[in-house]
Amino acid sequence: MWRYIVKRLLWLIVIVLCVAVLIFTVLWFVPGDPAKLILGTEASAADIEALRERMGLSDPFIVQLGRFMRDIFLRLDFGTSYVYKVPVIKEFGIRLPRTALLGAIGLVLNMVFGIPLGILAAKHRNSFLDRGLLVISMIFSSMPQFFFALVMVALFSLTLAWLPPFGIDHWYCWIMPVLSTSLSGIAMTARHTRASVLETIRADFVTTARAKGLEERVVTYKHMLPNALIPVISDLGFHLSGLIGGSVVIETVFSFPGIGQYMLTGISSRDYPVVRGCVLILATFSAVVMLIVDLAYGFVDPRIKAQYVNYAAKKGGKKK
């Protein structure tokens, strides 16, 4: 099993390094001069050139890339924002916990509501409850997050004046952002759980457990559910990555001061240190989430355990 963990950790490092090289390369080819952005349009050519020299922008591409990789991975220096004049890592310390908390709340709601609804629909297949859940889940899963967010702002803020359209000063300011990020996830989790439970409910071990006279509650939660949730674990991991990576839209609609809004501001103002840092942080977060999902999948799924146990046994037999 340790071989499986080490393999996934090595892939995580490779992914983060590739993302860092890719985002630096893309922004290096984007038209625009950071020195002009900092000094403004009224700066003289001599001042702009002097600033370019101090920032190292006149160096070859490979030199700038090497310096960027060194600063990021050895010094944890993401640079200073051209617009805010504040170190990017300092803004991350303020904004990243908010985005992570928003995504974590959405994930918890997905698990608390999506999984039980999927199990309930599967246990009452083809009933009115099952069909109604399928229709509702299809509506929410196909509705874009930004559209649902705008509808909630128009209804609960502008029309009813129940909730504030922006800010995080009070707990109720989080209601609409959380609902916007979690409703589609709850719908998809419920559908995936229903499909997985329907596949597992016909398995031989479930039939055997019922034949032994076990209570239906024991059959469901002890025998059927652990096996049915194996594919759902991957779906939850993908959804959490989507919540964090797709926070740009929700944070922009509700003026939520998180990483997504910070990155969008950096893109619109060509604030390259902010864009590079945000992309790298979000990619790293998504890679870590998928690493955790892979490890959980490896511990839950007996087939993966058996694969590496058999490999270790064969390797030990060859040494003898």
N, C-alpha and C positions, 0 to 999 in steps of 0.2 A: 504493500500500500504506500510505503514511503516513496517508492519509485514513481508512482502516479502523482503524488504531491509535488515532488521535485520537478517533474516534467511540466506540470501546470505553472509552477513558479517561474521556470525558465521561459516559458511562452509569454508570461506576463511581462517580464523584463524586455523581451524582444518587441512586443507590441508597443510598449511605452516608448522605446527608443525609436521605432519606426514612425510613430505619430509625431514625435518631436522633430525628426528630420523632415517629415512631410510638411508640417505646418510652417516651419521656417522657410522651406524651399518655396512654397506657394506664395507666402507673403513677400519673399525676396523678389519675385517676378511681378508682383502687383505694382502698377504705375503709381508714382507718388514719392515724394522725398520727405522722410521724417523730419529732417532739419528745417525744411520750409514750414511744416506743420507746427513745429515748436516755436519758431521765431515769428511766423506770420508772413503775410504777403508784402509788408512794407520793409522787410529786412533787406540789407544789401547783399550782393553776391559774395562779397568777401566774408561777411559774418556767417552766411550760410555754409560756405566752404570750410571756415574755421570750425564750426560746430560739427560738420560732417567728419572732420579729422579727429576731433575729441571723442566722438561717438564711435569711431572706427568704421564708419559707413563707406569709406573709400577703400577699405581692404578688399581683397578678393573674396569670392563667395565661400570658398572652403575655409578660409581663415575666420570669417564671421560665423560660419556654422560651428566650427570647433569651439570658438569662444562662447557661443550660445549654449552648446551642450555642456561645456565645463561649468558655466555659471548656474545652469539649471540643476544638474545632477550632482555636482560637487559642492556648490556653495548655496544651493536653494535660493538663488537670486533670479527672480523673474523680470528684473528691470523696474523702471519707474514709469508710471503712466504719463503720457504726453499731455493729457487733458487735465487729470486730477492733481498732477505733480506729487503723487503719493506712491510709495513702493507697492507694486502689485501684490506681493505676498501679504502686506498688511491688510489690503482690501479683502483678500481671500480669507483671512482670519475672521473678518467681520461677516462677510456675505455667504461663505460656503456653509457654515452651520445652519443658516436659514433655509438654503436650498435643500440641504440634506434632510433637515427636519420635515420640510414640506413633502419630500419624496418618501420619507419613512412613514409619515402619517398616512399617505396614500397607500403604501404597501400594506400597512396594518389593516386598513379598511378593506382592501382587496381580499386579504386572508379571512378577516372576521365575517364578511358578508358574502364574498364570492364563493368560497369553498362550501359553506353550509347550503347556500342556494343551489349550487350545482348538485350536491348530494340529494337534496330534497327533490329536485326536478327529476333526477335519475331514478329515485325510489318510486316516483309517481309518474312513470313514463306514459306519454300520450294523454295525460289527464289535462284538465283545464289549466291547472297550475303550471304544468310543464310547458304547454303551448304559450301561455301568457308570458312566462319567463323567457322563452326563446324569442318572442316578438320584442319584448322590452330590451333584452340584451343586444339584439341585432340593431335596434334603433340607437342605443347609446354607444355601441362599439363602432358604428359607421359614422357617427356624428363627429366632426372635427372639434378638437378641444377649444380652439379659439371661438368657434361659433357658439358653443354652449356657454363659454365664459361671457361673451357679449350679451347673450340672451339673459343671463343671470344679472348682469350689471343693469341692463335696461329694465328688468322686472323688479329686482329687490332693492336697487339703489335709486334709480330715477323715478320709477312709478310708485312703489310702495314705501320707499325711504326707510327700509328696515336695516339694511347693512351698508357700511361705507364702501365706496367703490375702490378705494386704495388705502395703503398704509398698513402697519403692523403694530399699532400702538396698543390694541386691545385684543383679547382672544377671539372676539367675534369678527375681527378683520380677516382672520384666517379661514372663515367658513367657506366663502365662495372660491378662493384659490384651491382649497383642499377638495371641494366637491368637483371642481373643474378637472383636476388631475386624476381623481379616483373613480369617477362614475364609469368611464369607459373601461378602466381596468377591472372593476368589479364585474361588469358585463362579460368581458372576455374570460376572466377567471371562472365565472359561473359556467360558461359554455364549455370551456376546456375540462373543468372538473366533471361536468355531466357526461361528456363523451368518454372520459377516462373511466368513470365509475361504471358506465354501461358496458364497457369492454371487460372490466374486471368482474362484474357481477355474474357473468356467464362462465367464469373460470371453474376448473374442476375443484380447486381447493375450497372455493366458496360453497359449492354443492356438497362437498364432503363435510364441511363444518356444519352446514344445516342438517345434514343427515345424522350427525352425531347428537342432534337435539340441543345445540347451543342457542342461546337467546339471540334474537335478531340484532339487538344492540351490540352484543359481543361479536357477532359475525361482521357487522358493518365496521365497527371502529377498531377491532383487533386484527381482523384478517383481510378485509376488503380494502379499507381506506389506506393503510400504509402502502399497499401496492398500487392503488389508483393514483396516489399523490406523487409518484415518481416523475411522470411527465409534467405535472403541475408545478413542481419545483423549478424546472427550467423556465416555464412561462412566467413565474413570479420574478425570477432573476432578470429576464429580458424586459419585463414591464418596469422594474425598478430602474434599470438603465435608461429606459425610455422616459421615465418620469424626470430623472436628473438631466439627461441630455436634451429633452424637449422642454425644459423649463423656460426657455427664451420666450415662447409665445405667452404662456400664462403669466409670467412675471411682468411682461410688457403690458398686457391688458390691465392688470391690477396694480401696476407701478410697484411691484413687490421687489424690495431691494436685495436681490440675490445675485447669484453668479450669472444667470441668464440675462437679466437686464444689464448687468455690468458688461457682458460680452457684446450685447447688441449696441450699447453706447460706444464701445471700442471699435466695432465694425463701421458704424456710421461716421465716426470721426477719424478713422484710419489710425487708431491708437494701437500700433502693432504689439507692444509688450503686453497689453491687456488681452488682445485677441489670442496671441500665442499662449499666454498663461492659462486663459480660460479653456481653450481647446484641449490643452495638455492635461489640465486638472480634470475636466469632464471625461476625457478618454481614459485617464488613469482610474477614475472612480468606476467607470463602466467595466473596465478590465478587472478590477478588484472584485466587483459584484459577481461577474461571470466566473472568476476564480472560486469564490465562495460557493457558487451554485455547482460548479464542477466537483468540488470537494464534497459537498453535501450529497450530490448525486452518486459519487463514488462510495460514500459510506452507507447510503440507503439502498442502492441497487446491488443485490448480491452477485449479479453477473460481472460487474466491474471488479468486485472483490475477488471472485473466483479467477478472473483473467490474470490478475497480478499474483495471486497465490500460486496458480499453476505455473506461471512464468518463473517465480522464485524456486519452486520445487524442481522444475526441469533444469534450471541453472545449477542448483545444488547437486542434482544427480550427475550432471556432466562433470562437475569438479571432482566427484568421487571416482 
